[in-house]
Amino acid sequence: MNFEEEISLLIKSRYPLVLVDAIDENYVLGQLHGVAEEQALTFYCWSLTKGLRIGKNENSFYKSGDPVAMLRIANDLIKDPHSALFAFSDFDRYLNDAAPARLFKDMLDRIKGTPTTVVLLGAEGKLPSDIAPLAARISGGYPDEKQILAEINKVLVEFKMTGAQLEIDMPPEALRRVIKTLKGLSLQQIRNALNLCILKDSRFDGKDISTIEKFKKEAFDQGGILEYFGSEQVNSIAGFDNLKRWVSDRRNSFFTDGPLPPPKGLLLLGVQGCGKSLAAKVIAGELGIPLYRLDLNRLYSKYIGETEENLRKALATVERLAPVCLWIDEIEKIFASSSGEIDGGVSKRVLGTMLTWMQERKDRSFIAATSNDINNLPPELLRKGRFDEIFFSDLPDAPAREGIIRIHLEKRGLDPALFDVPLLAANCGGFSGAEIEQAVISALYSASGANEKISSKHVLEQLKLTRPLSVIKAEAVDFLRNWAKERSILPV
C-alpha cells in the first residue's frame, strides 16, 4: 500500500488526526492535494511563513501565520458542512503552548466522526499524551519505483541537454538494483545522489551503486549507530561450502518479486576466530547489497529510555537503507541481561523490540548475526521465523586450512606454489582462521628481521610457537563444538 492509498483509507475511516513523518514536505503536500481532489475534499495547507491557504493558491487568509489566529479561522471553516483536508507543517511544536493546544483539541473534537481530517507534517513529530491517542502515524515523501525511474530519466535528459559528455552503461539488472537502492530517498535526495554519480566521472553505470549506498548512509545514519563496511568476494573465504550454496540458492529471490519470499537472514554460531565476521562480509558481497554493522557501544545509553529509542531509530534507518545486509556481531551482547534484573529491564525491552522487528519486517534487509556464546542467547531468538537458518562455524579441517593459508599468502603478494602448503596445514590442526593468519603475519616479521626471504620454514616456526584457543580454552571450545554436534546444527 503506497502513501496515497494509506492516507485515503485513514480519511475514509474518519481519523480526525494523522501524523506524517515526511522528509520531503512539498512532495507530500502535492500527494495530499491529489487525494483531496479524488475524495472531493477542500484542501487547506498552513505553515508559519505562508499562513493558511486554499489548495495551491498563494494568497493566504488575513494574519493566519500566527498558530492561534489560524486555528480560530480553521474552527470557523469546519462549520461549513463541506468536508475538508487540513495539512499543517511543523505544527506539533506549538502544542506545548496552552492556547494553540486548547484550540487544536477543540477542532479535533468537532471533526471526530466526520470526513474532515487534519494532517500534521514533520520529521519526527511528537504529540502531547492527551492528543496522541487520536492520531495515526504514517511515513510519506518516498517515491515508488516508477517515480524513481522517471526521475532517473529526467536527470539524465537534463544532463545531456547541457551538452556535457555522458556515457551510460546500465543493463536492466543493474538499473533494477539502482532503483531499489534509491528507494527510501526523497526526490531531491535522489537527484542529489544521481548528480554525484554522474559528475564524478561523466558516467552512469553499475559501479555507481556503491556511491548511492554511501549517500544513503550519510543521509540517514546521523547517530552513527550503523557503521558501513565493505563487502568481500566469495573467494576470500576458504571452506564454508554449505553457507555459500545456501546464499547462492537465495540470491535471485532477494531482488525479484516472485512467489518465493526474499531471505530474512541467518545466525552464525561458532568458535572465535573461525570466519563468522568474514562470512557476513561475503554474504553481503554475494547478495550484492551494502553491509552495515550495528554498533553496540553506541546503541546503549546511560539515560532511561534512550537505548530503546536508539534501537528503534537504527531499525527504522535499516528499513530506509534497504536493500541492505545488517551485520550484528556478537549478538549475545545485546541480550546479555535479557532477564531485566540487572539493568532495570532495558535488555528485556530491547529483546522485545528486536524480536518483533525481525518477525514482522517486510523490507528487503538481510540479517547476518554472529555469536560466540550460545548460553547467553535467549531461546526466542533461535526459533524459525527469526532467522531462516542457523549455521555452525567449526575449527577448519585440513582442506580448509590449506585454503586459508593460500588466501593469506596471496593477500600479502606471496606465491603459494613456493610454500609447502599441505605441510603447513598438517601442522596447524586445531587452529582457527584468525590464528593461521596471524602466524603468516608473524612469519613475515620474522623473515624481515632475519633479512631472509620468507619460506615455509618461517611459517612453520610461528605455528609451533602459537598456542591456539582450542588448547588455551579447551573446555569452552569443546563445549561449543559438542553442543552444535548434539543438536545437529548445520555446518558451514
N, C-alpha and C positions, 0 to 999 in steps of 0.2 A: 504494500500500500504506500503510494507516494504522498507527499505533503498535502497536495490539493485534495486528494481523496480523504486523508485523515482529518483535515480541518473541516471539510464538508460534512463528514459523519458526526463530528462533535457539535457542529452548528445544528444539524438536524436532530441530534439527541438533546438539544436545548441546554447545553452547558452555558452558564452565564459568563464564565471566565476561562480563557485559555492562555497559558504562558508558553511563549515560543522562544526557545533557545536558538537565536539566529546570529550567524556570523556575517551575513550579507543582508542588511536591513532593506535596502532598495529592492533587491530581488524578491524578498518575502512580501513586501508591500505590493509589488506587481502581481504576485500569485494571489494574495488576498483580494485584490481588486477584481481579478478574474473570477474568483469563487463567488464574490458578492454579486457580480453580474449574472452568473449562472443561476443563482438562487433568488434573483430579483430583490436583493437587499441594497439599501442605500449605504454606500461606503464612506466612512469618515476616518481620517487619519490625523494624528496630533503629534507634534514634537515641541519642545521648549522654544526652539528658534523659529519655527514656521507657524505655530499655532494650530488651531483646529480647522481642517479644510474638508471640503466635499470632493470625493473622488480624486481626480488628477488636477483639480482646479488649484491654481497657485494662490488665489485670494483666500484669506482666512477670515474667520469670524472676528469681530472687533475685540481687541485686547484679550484674545484667547490663548496667548502664550503662557500666561500665568496658570498653573495647575488648578487652583481654586476656581478662577473665573471660567476655565474650560469645563470643569465638572458641573458648574451651575448651568452652563449652556447645554451640555450633554444631557443633563437631567430634564431640561425643557424639551430637548429634541425627542426624547423617548416617550413623551406624552403623545406624540403623533402615533396613530395606530400602525403606520407603515414600519415594517421591521428594518433593522439596521445592523451593520457590522462596523464596530469601532476598533481601530488599531492605534494604541498608544505606545510611543517609543520611549524607553528608559523611565517609564512612569513608576515602576516599583520603588525607585529611590525616594519618592515623595510620600510613601505610605507610612513612614515613621513619624510624620507630622500629623497632629491631631485633625486639623481642618480638612486636608485632602483625604485622609483616611476615612473620616466620617462621611464626607460627600460620596466617596467611592463606594463605601458599603451601602449607602442609601441607593445608589444607582444599581448595584448588583441585586439588592432586594427587589427592586422594581422590575428588573428584567428576568428574574427567575421564572422558568416555565414558559418563556416567550421565545420566538425565533431570534431575538436580538442577542448578540454575543459581543463581549469585549475581549480583544486580543492584546496582550502585553508583550512587546518585543524587547529583548535584551539578551546580552551574552550569558549571564548567569543570574537571572532574576531570582530574588528571594522574597517571599511573601510573609506578612505577619501571620501568626498562628491562627487568628480568627478568620483570615481570608483564604489561607492555603487550602482548606478542605473543599472550597467551592471550585478550585481550578483544576484543569487538566494540563499536563505538561508534555509538549512535543518539540521536536527539533525541526528547523526549517532552513532554507537557504542553500540546500545542497542539490545541484542539478543532477538529473539521471543520466544514463549512458548516452541516450540520443542527444541530449542537450550538450553533453561533453564533446561528442563527436562533431556537432555543429560548431562549437566554439573552437575546436582544433582547426577545422576547415577555414573558419573565419580569420583566425590568427595567421594561418599560412597564406591565405589570399592577400591579406593586408600587407604582409611582409614582402610578398612578391611584387605588389603594386608599388613599393618604394623603389624598385629597380635593383635591389640588393641581390647578390647571388645566393641561392639556397638550394642545397642538394637534399632530396627526400628519398630515403631508403627505408620504407616502413611496410614490411609484409603484413598480411592480415592478422597473423598470430601475434606479432609484435605490437600492432596497433591495438588489438584487443587488450593486451597486457597494459599498455599505456593508459587506455581508457579506465580500466579497473583500478589502476594505481592512482589516477586523478580523482577517483570518487572520494567524497568527503571534503573536498575543497570547494570554496565559493567560486563563482565565475571569474571574479577579479584575481583570486589566487591561482586559478587555472591559467589565466592569461599571463600572470607573472612567471609561473613555472615554465610555461612554453617559451616565453621570451628568453629566459635563462638558457634553456636547451638550445635555442636557435642561435643566439648571439655569441655563444662561446666558441663555436666552430663553423657557423653558417651551414650546419647540417641538422637534419631531424631524422634520427634512426633509432634502432632498438637500444643502443648504448645510452640513450637519454633517460632510460627508466631509472638508473641509479641517481641521476640529478634530481628527478622528481621525488624519489624516495627521501633524499636528504632535505629537500624543500619541505616536504610534509612533516618530517621530524622536527625541523626548526619552527614550523608554523604551530604545531600542536603541543609539543612537549616542552613547555616553558619551565616546568618544575624540575626537569632533569631526572625524573624517576625512571624514564625509559632511556637506555643507552644504546646507541646504534653500533652494530658490529658488522664487519664484512663477512660474507659467506665463504665457504670453501667448496672446492670441487670434489667429486666422489673419489678421485684417485689420490686424494690427500690423506685418506684413512685406510689402513690395512684391516682385512677381515670384515666384520660387520655385514656379511653377505645376506643374512635374513632381513636385517634392517634396510639395506639398500634395495632389496627386492620388494619389500613392503611399501617403501616410499615410491618406487618406480611404478608399481601397480596402481597407485592412487594419484599420481601426478596429473594425469589428464583430467580427472574428475574435479580437480581443485579449481580450475578456471572455467570449465564448461557447465552450462545449465542443462543437465540431463536428469535421467531417473536416479542416478547414483548421487547421494549426498556428498559434499566435499568432506575430506577427513578433518576431524577435530583436533587430534593431537595424540601424543604418546608420552609415556613415562619411562625414563631410562634409569634403572637401578643398577648398582654395581660397585665394584672395588674402586677405591680412589685412584685416580691417575690412569684409568683404563679407557679413556677416549670418549666419555659421555659428553663433555662440553664441545669437543671437536665434532662429534656426531651431530649435535644441534646445529652447528655451522654448516655441515654437509647437507643436512635436511633442507635448510633454507636455500642452499645452492641448487639442490636437485629440484625443488619446487619452483625455483626462480622467483623468490619473493624476498623482501628485505628482512633482516634479523634485528630484533630489539631485545635487550636483556632487561628484566625487571630488577632495578637496583634496590635491594632490600634495606641497605643502610639509609637511603633517603625516604623509603616508604614509612618507616616507623618514626614516630614523633613523641616527645615527652608530654605534649598537650592533649587533654582529653578530647576524643572525637576526631583529632586531626589525622591519625593513622588510617582510620576507616575512610575519611574523606580523600586522603591521598590515593588509596587503592581505587576508590570509585572513579576519581579523575583519570588515573592511569588506565583503567579498563575502558573508560569512555574514549580515551585517546587511541587505544588499540583498535577500537571499532572504527574510528575515523581514518586511521592509517591503513586499515585492511585494503588489499590482501597483505598479510604480514605474518611472520613467524615470531611468536613471543617465547623467548627463552627464559625459563625460570630456573636458575642454577641453585642447587641445594634447596629444593622446595620445602624440605622438612623444617628449615629455619623459620619459615613464615608461621608455621603452626607448632612451634616448639613447646608452647604452653596452652594448647588448644582447650584444656580443661577450664581455663579462665581463672584459676585460683590464685595465680601468681601476679598477673598483670591487670587485674580488675576487669577481666572479660574481654580485653582488646583482641587477643588472638582468636577467641571464640567467635566474635563478631566478624573478624577478618575472614575466618574459615567459612562462615555462613555466606558472606558476600561473594567469596571466590567460588564456592561450590554452585551457588545459584547462577552466577555468570557462566561458568563452564557448561552447565547443563542447558541453559536457555538461549545462549548466544546464537545468532543467525548469520553473523558476518563471516567473511572468509578469512578468518585468522586461525593459525595453526599453533598449538602449544607444544613446545618441546621442553619438558620438565626433567630435571635430573635430581637424583638423591643418592646419598652415601649411607644413610641411616634409616633402615626400614622401620625401626622401633618407634620413631617419632612421627611417622606418617599416620594420620587418622584413617580408620577403615573406610569412612565415607568417600575419601579421595580415590580409593583404589578400585571401586566398583566400575563396571562397564557403563558407559554413558558419560563419565567424566573424561576418560581417555579411551581412544579406540583400541589401544594395545599397550601392554607393559612388557618391556624388554629388560634382559639382564646382561650387563657387560662384565664378563669374567676376565681373569688374567689371560693374556693371549697365549694360544698354543704355538707350537714350533713354526708352522707356515705363516701365522700372523706375525710372529716375532721377526721372521725373515723380511716380511713386507714392511714392518715398522722400521727396521734397520735401513733398508733400501731408501725408504722415503726420507729419513733424516740425513742420510749421506747425500742424497740428491739435493735436498734443500740447502745444503752448505757447499754446493758446487763440486761434490766428490763423485767419482765414478764407482758405483757398487761392484762393477766387474773386477776392480782392483783389490777387493776385500774378500776374505773367506766368510761370506755371509752365513752359510749353514753352520760353520764352526761357532761363530759369534752367537747365533740363535740358540745353539745347543748349550751354551754356557750362561744363558740368562733365563733359565726356567724359573718361574715364579716372579719375574719382573713385570711391572706394569709398563705401558707405553711411555709414560712420563719418565720413568726411571731409565728406560733404554735411551730415550732422547738425551737425558742428562749425561749418560755415560759417553755418548758420542761427542757432546759439547766438551766434557772434561778431557776426553782424549785429544781433541783439537788443542786445548790449552797445554796439555802435557807435551804433545809433539812440538808445539811452538816454543815452549820453554827449553826443550832439549835441542832446539834448532834442527829438527828432523821432519821429514815428510810423514804425514800421518799414515798409519797402516793398521792392519788387523791387530798387531801386537799392542798398540796403544789402546785400542778399544777394549781388547780382552783384559788388559791390566785394570782398566777402570771398572769393568764389570765385576772383576774379582774383589775390588775394593768396596763395592757397593753392597750394603745390607738392605735388601728390598723390604717394603712394608709387609709383605706376606711372611717375613721372618720376624720383624720387629713387633708387629701386632698380629701374630699368627692366629690367636684365638678369635679376635674380632673379624678378621678376613675369612677364616674357616666358617664362622657362624653365618656370615652373609652368604657365602657360597652354598653351604648346606641348606640354608633357608630357601634359596632360589631353586635348588635341585629337588628338594622335597615337595615343593609346590608347583613344579613343572613350569616355571616362568620361562617364557620364550627366550632362548639365547640370541644375542645379536649376530 
